[in-house]
Amino acid sequence: MSIGWTLLGTFGQLVLAYLLFMLVAFSGGGLASNSRVSPAQMQLLDWSLFALPGSCALSAAIVSGLHWAGGSARCYGWYALPLAAAVPYFSYLSMLTRQIRNRR
């Protein structure tokens, strides 16, 4: 593993964390302005506000730790963790949006 690629990937994860935070904040805020969202649904959206950016920080920490432990280039695969965490969020967001539209 190269220190340059590890630093570049970590920087990319931090940028992705910021973008995911903004995405979840605005999508959750848009849904929160609708009175048809249940408290349980709102709690899951609130939890996602911290979980998705947190997965970016976690993946950056894992790859950095594996780099210093002498890991191979396969360890860069941990950078995909936030993408794997975002897929269920987008699926839930799509389902929730359809559910709110059908209630009208």
ABEGO torsion letter per residue (X at the ends): XBAAAAAAAAAAAAAAAAAAAAAAAAAAAAAAABAABBAAAAAAAAAAAAAAAAAAAAAAAAAAAAAAAGBBAAAAAAAAAAAAAAAAAAAAAAAAAAAAAAAX
